[in-house]
Amino acid sequence: MSLDFNFLFTFVNIAILPLWIMLIFLPRKEISLWFTGTYVIQMILALMYLFLIVGYMSEGEGGFGSLQEIRKGFEVDAILLAGWIHYIIFDSFVGTWMVRDAEKNNIPHFHIIAPLVFTMFLGPVGLLLYLAYKRVTGKR
């Protein structure tokens, strides 16, 4: 049986979207607190990541010693998808942390919406914006 990696890519993107909607628009609702507290979506995606890495890592000729080796490794669709899942899990984890940290530091949620959106699409840029905001406002 062959996996449809394009379908799985779509599934992964759709699966994480409700979490981002909760983080941006409904951060204090009970269902949002449950999802962000249990990390259930990230855990499901992490299992998919593990399956792809264990099942397909040996198919690639790549490695981690150079950019060329990394490029070769990502030529395998399963590993490319695993890399995408890796980004999605960590970006959503950072977004979850930002919401909790902002609440702990009495930062109005409205002030972190832009960093959250940037984190969703450009992870490190959103984190940088959030940390810069905290520095400028003295919320360490």
Order of alpha helices (4+ residues) and beta strands (2+ residues): alpha-alpha-alpha-alpha-alpha-alpha
